[in-house]
């Protein structure tokens, strides 16, 4: 009786609908795929939004991050007297970190991983992806690497935002 009552309530909506999906034999993943396919055909789906957050582990990890990468193994400008007071937005810090051989090797490998993962998240229908990049204090290495990642994964089909959570701490 409940199903019949629901059908009566939805008669007007059914009459004006362009597409009716019989969900009887779909699991949740199949239904999501079916709805996504209908949406894709009828309207361009918005681009995935990717937020990249640099942070300092000593202040805690960003709890909303989907992926966290720890870059504390990279060369640290904090221990170079003339660089210590600068932050990761300064060209001297960028050059110091990005010109290092270990950093270049890491970036190649991590960007390869992101090149694989991001399309998989998009295929799954994920609308938002948050990548946390952490170093000890969140002022040097994480800032440089977060900016470098954003630059490399930039794509007209994606909206990318970079936040340096702990740069001023």
Secondary structure, 3 states (H helix, E strand, C coil): CHHHHHHHHCHHHHHHCCCCCCCCCCCHHHHHHHHHHHHHHHCCCCCEEEEEEEEEHHHCCCCCCCEEEECCCCCCHHHCCCCCCCCCCCHHHHHHHHCCHHHHHHHHHHHHHHHHHHHHHHHHCCCEEEEEEEECCCCCHHHHHHHHHHHHHCCCCEEEEEEECCCCC
